[in-house]
Amino acid sequence: MNNNDKQKDLVAFKRKIGFNIWQAIEQSNLPREYVAERLQVTKRTVDYWQSGEKLPSIERFVLLSQLLGVSLEGLLFV
């Protein structure tokens, strides 16, 4: 596997995690503004997470999973 393939795989993985975050927030029926406030980030940061452009820190992943009532595995791998 060359570097270009690895980069494409990483982008796809981040997008999948972003989709999982988006889906969990949608299913929670919590406004993104509320999620952002509770995690002490901006709404734009939550938008970045949902797009997979950026990902939360480990600490924020844990807080996000607790706030949304989903497992870390559910955010990362489903």
N, C-alpha and C positions, 0 to 999 in steps of 0.2 A: 504494500500500500504506500503510495507516494504522499508527499506533503499536501498536495492539492486535495486528494481524497480524504485525508485526515481532517483538513479544514472544513470540507463539505460535511463530513460526519459530525463534527463539533457544532456547526451551525444548525444542522438538523436536530441534534440532541437538545440544544438550547431552545429551539422553537417548540419542540415537544414539551419541554418543561414549562415554557411560557404558556402553551395551550392548557396544560394541566392546571396551572395557577389560575388562568382565566376561567376555566370551567369550575374550579372549586369556589372562586369568588361568586360567579353567577349562581351556582347552586346554593350558596349560603344566603343569598338575597341581601347581603350587606353591601351598602354603597362603597365604591372604591375610595371615596373621600374618608369614610369611617375607617376602612382598613388602613389607609395611609396614616391617619391620625393615630390609631392604636399602635402602629409600628414605628411611629415617629419618623416618617419619610413623607415626601411630597406625593401628590396624586400622580404626577408625571413619572416618578420612580416606579410606582405600581404599574403604570402603563408600559414602561420599559420591561418590567418583569413579565408582564402578560404577552408581550411581543417576542420575548426571548432575546431581545437586544442586550439586556443586562440581566443578571441573576442576583437574588438576595444573598447576603452573607449566610453562613451556617446558622448563626444566632437568629437572624430574621426568618430563615426557613422554619426553624423550630417554633418561633412565635406565630408565624403565619399558619402553620399547621394546627396549632392550638386554637387560634382565633377562629379558624374556619371549620374546626372539628373534623379534620382529615389527617391521615397518617403522613409521615414524611415520605414513605414509599409511594403513597397515592399521588403526592406532588411530583415525585421524581421519576417514577417508573410506569405508572398505569398508562 
